[in-house]
Amino acid sequence: MYSKGDVELIQKYRRVFGTGEGREILHDILLDIGFFKDGGAKAIEDVRLKEFGKRLFFKCGIWNEENTERITEALLNIPFTTPKEATDDM
């Protein structure tokens, strides 16, 4: 489980990224490192950057085995948006 120091650090991360501006910055970081890009990372640097994104979620107390069902549910609650290029062919 988590030590007292781990919990305190997680709380700090959540305070930083839990604000409106903090969420904007986290979103910008994740975009910058290609976290949301489709397809597998081929270069080792890209793999490391994507792993860093997961690490940030871990440091916020989100990305862990206890949250797998909640993470899955939250992701599947995001509405599916058909890419514009797919609808142009219809």
N, C-alpha and C positions, 0 to 999 in steps of 0.2 A: 504494500500500500504506500501511501505518501507519508513522508516525514513532515514535521512541523515546518521545516525550512522549505520543503517542496510546496506545501500549501501556501505559504507566504509568498513565494515566488509566482505561483500560479495566480494568486489574487492580484499581484502587481501587474502581471501581463494582462489580466482581464480588465483592470482599471485603465490601463493605457489604451488597449484596443477596444474597450467597451464604450468609449465616447463616440459621438458622431465623427469627429475628426480622426480619432484613432481607427475607426472602421474604414474611413476613406484611405488612410495610410496603409492599413493592412491590405485592402483591396488593391491599391497601387503596387505594393510589394509583390503580391501574388501574380498580378498581371505582368509585372516586370520580369519575374523569374519563369514565366511560361507555365505556371501551375495549372491553368485551365485549358491549355492548348490540347487539341485533339491529337491522338496518335502517341505512340511510344517515343520516349526520348532515346535518341541514338548515341549522341556523344556523352561521354562520362560526365562532362560539366553540366549538361542539361539534366541528367539523372540526379546529380548532386543538388542542383537548384530546386528540382521538384521535391526532393527529400527534405530540403530546408523548409519548404512550404508546409509539409506535414509536421515538421518539427515545431514550427510556430504554433500550429493547432494543438500539438501535444503540450507545449509550454503554457498554453491557455487552458489546459485541463479538458480539452475537447477530444483530441485524437488518442483514444485508448480503448482497450478491449472491452471495458465496461460500457462504453458508449456506442458499440457497433450497431445495435438495433436503432438507437435514437438517431445516429448519423444517417443510416439507411433511410429511415422514415422521413427525416428532414429533407434529404436530397430528393426523394421521390414525391414530396409535396410541392416541389418546384414545378410549375406548369411547363409542359412541353411546348416549345416554340418552333414552328416549322421554319427552316431557313428560307429567306426570300427567294433564292435561286430555285428551290424545290417547288415553290408555289407558282413561279413564272411559267413552268412547264405544264401546269394544269389547265 
